[in-house]
Amino acid sequence: MACRANASAADSVACPKNLLIVGPGVLGSYLGKLWLERYPAARVVGQTNSDASHDRLRTLNIQPRTKDVAGTENFPFVVFAAPPSGSTDYVAEVKAALQLWSGEGTFLYTGSAGIYATEDGSQVDERSATVQLGKDDRTDRQLLVEEAVLDAGGCVVRLAGLYHAQRGAHTFFLKMGKVGRWAGYTVNLIHYEDAAELAAAILRGDGSSEFYRGRVFLGADGAPLTFQEMMDATIASGAYEGAVEFTGSENSVKGKLLNNSATRGDLQWSPRYSSYQAFMAAGARDWYTDSGLF
């Protein structure tokens, strides 16, 4: 019996929900936690470059292993969430992960919305144009990875700027104090917990009777804001100390406005944290703060 999206409990033996997470860091660890809560009988494996995070993964009941002992075991569900910084050949790493996918469920690559070409402040959606190959090494890696994943029938979710209470652009800017960027530049954000929930919805095939194949999704909270608005909300929360001064001047690079209404509609998904300002106004507390693991 082939696995089907939204299979009944009776189908669970024929459709195991075992999940491999390549790069179980901030995003992947929470995704593994969510998956086990939904599918307690599933086996979730976290594949890493080293054993530095293995104790944390075991705390979450994620079975850790290093990539040098990965073997050839196939998984019906695979997520590649490792950053390019952890690899000397990022495209090859993703292609190796594709070889560990059985093709039954879903392969998902967590990419970046920074791959879109628009920077004039206008609206962008799932189908908007991306930058051209050859612009720079960073975007070239993203383009080549996406091509490999989509050609293999996997899916891509392009994520806006990720944050949680103690990680994100807000903490980076607070450490800098003076930032050489224009205060009016528009950014799009999504909380790590919401990004993990979105990834889980794609893996499950929410909103469809079949698993998604060769699809591009877009992850954002739908509430774009400027750098200044982001830091104003951060300081107003009372959860942080310090101040930030933006010293850059306005120019033609204004950012973009992400519209992921197609993703929301298809998956019947919406973010728990409706905006960065709402998160900060509520006290800037989340699972990452309370778990003490990050």
Buried (B, 14 or more C-beta within 10 A) or exposed (E): EEBBBEBEEEEBEEBBBBBBBBBBBBBBBBBBBBBBEEBEEBBBBBBBBEEEBBEBBEEBBBBBBEBEEBEEEBBBBBBBBBEBEBBEEBBEBBBBBBEBBBBBBBBBBBBBBBBBBBBEBEEBBBEBEBBEEEEEEBBBBBBBBBEBBBEBBBBBBBBBBBBBBBBBBBBEBBEEEEBEBBBBBBBBBBBBBBBBBBBBBBBBBBBBEEBBBEBBBBBBBBBBBBBBBBBBBBBEBEBBEEEBEBEBEEEEEBBBBBBBEBBBEBBEBEBEBBBBBEBBEEEBEBBBBEBEBB
